[in-house]
Amino acid sequence: MIIEIDIDIVKKSKLPIREFILLKLLNELEFNVVKDLYSDQYNTLKEFDKALKLLENLNHIIYKDNTVVLRSESEKLFSKDKIDFVELTKKIRELFPKNKKGDEQGVLNKLKQFYKNNKKFRDEDLILRATKHYIEHTDNLYIKQAHYFIYKDGISTLASICDYLLNLEENPTNEITL
C-alpha cells in the first residue's frame, strides 16, 4: 500500500510529522494494523500509546478501549479521501442488471457501512472495478441484489472481490481464485 502525504495538510494540522503520519495511518488503515506496525518498528507499544495519548490530548482522536475514532476536524484534514456516496450508489446500481439493482436507500446505507468498516478499500475506482468484475464473472441467475452484494448477514462480497483485485495487482503472475 502506498500512502501519500500532502505537505500542505501536514502544515494545516500543526502536528509534528511523526504524529501526523500516525494520524494518517489511523485514517487509512484498521487500528490493529497500525498497532502492529508500531509494535514491529519499536518492539514495544509504549511509544504507540504515548503517541495516541498526545493525539487525544490535542483533540485529534478519541482513544478508548483499544479503539480510535478520528474527531471531525481530523477527518476534514483527509476529506479528499471521502467518497460521494450518492453518486457512487448511482454508479453501482447502473452496473447491475435491471432486476438486480436493489433498493437505492439500501445500497446507500450499506455502502456507508462498507466504507466505515473497510478502510483499505476506500477507493471509488476499486469499488467500481470490483463491482464490474462481479457482474462480468457471475452468471446472471446468481447475481445478488446490489445492496446484498455490498453486505448481507455481515458478509461483504464487495470486500472479498476488492481484496482479490488488490492481491491480483500485487501478484500478477500468481493465479488467485475466489
N, C-alpha and C positions, 0 to 999 in steps of 0.2 A: 504494500500500500504506500502511495506517495502522499505526503501531507505538505501542502503548500502554506507558506506563511507570508502574509502581506505586511510589509514593514509599517505601512500607514495604520493598519489595525493594531499592531503592537504598540505604536506611539499613542494611539487613541485610548488604549486600555490603561496606560500608565502603570503597567505591571513590569517587574523585572522579567527579562527574557525567559528565564527558567520557569517562572510561574505562568507566563503566558503560554509557553509550549505545553505545560501540563493542562492548562485550561482548554487549549485547542484539542489536545488528545481526549480530554473528557467529553468534549463536544462531539468528536468524531468516532470514538470507539466505546465499547462497553467498559464499564468500570473495572471489571475483573481483568480485562486485557491490559488496561493501563497499570493496574496494580502489579500485575505480573512483569510488565516491562520495567517498572521501578525496582521490583524485587531482584530481577536479573541484573540490573545495572548497578545497584548499590549493595546487593547481598543483605539488605535489611529493609524493613518497611518504615523504619524510624524517619528517614528523610521524606518518604511519601506522606506519612501522617503529618509531619511538620509543614510540608508544602500545602497540603489540603487545609490545615488549620489557618495558614496565612491567607489562602484564597477565601476562606469562610470569614475571617476577620475583616477582610477588605470588601465584604459583601458581594463576592462574585459567585459563590456557590452556597448551597445548604448541604452540609455533610452530617449524616445521622445514620446510625445502624448500618454501617458499611455500604451506604448508598449516597450518591452525589446527584444533586439537581442544580443545574445552572440557573441562576437568577435571570430575570428578564433582560436586565441591562447587559449581562454577559452573552445571552443568546443573541441580542441585537448586534453584537460585535461580529457574529458569524452569520448574519441574516442572509448573505448571498448563498449560503448553503441550504436555504429553505426552499421548499417546493410549493408552487401554486397548486394546491390540492384540487381546486375546482377544475382548472384547466387539465391537469393530469387525469382526473376522473373521466373527463370527456374523451381524452385521447385513448385511454384504456378501453373504455366502453365501445369506441369506434372500431377497435381491433377485433372485438368479439362478434361472432355470428349474431344475426338479428334476435334469435330466440334465446341467446345466452348472455346478453348484455348486463343482466342483473339490475337490481334496484339502484338508481343513481345515488340516493342518500346512503344506502348500504355500502356501495363502493367507496364513497367519500369517507364514511366513518371508518371502514376497515383500512383504507389507505392511510389515514391519520394514525391509526393504531399500529400499522406496519412501520410507518416512519418512526414512531416513538420507540418501538421495540427492536428495530434493525438498523442501528447506526451505520454499519458498514455498507448498507445498500441504499444510502441516501443520495441517489444519483438518478435523476429523471431518465436519462438516456439508458442506463442499465435496467431500470424498471420496465421501460418500453421494449427494449430488446428481449428481456425475459418473457414479457407478455407475448410478443410476436413469436418467439421460439416455441412457447407453449401451444399457441394456436396452430402454428405450422407443423408441429410434430405430434399432435394429438388428434385422433380420429374424431370427427365432428360429433359423433354419438356420445363420446366420453368427455367432451369439453364441459367443464364446470361453469356454473353461473359466475360472472365476473367477481362478485363480492365473495363467493366461496373460494375462488382461485386465490384471492388475497389472504383470506383466513377462513377456516372452518374448523370448529371444535379445537381451537388453539394451534392448529397446524397450518402453515403457510406454504402452499405450492409455489407462490411467487418467490419466497425466500429461498426455497430449495433450488429453483432454477437460476436465481441471481447468483447463488453460491456456485452452482455448476458452471455458469458462464465465466465467472471470475477465475475459477480453477482451470478452466479450459484456456483462458488467456495467459495464465501463469505457466501452464504446462501444455503448450500447443501440440507437442508430439505424443503426449500421453492420451490414450483414449479413456475417457471417463464416461461411465454410463449412469443414468438416473436411477 
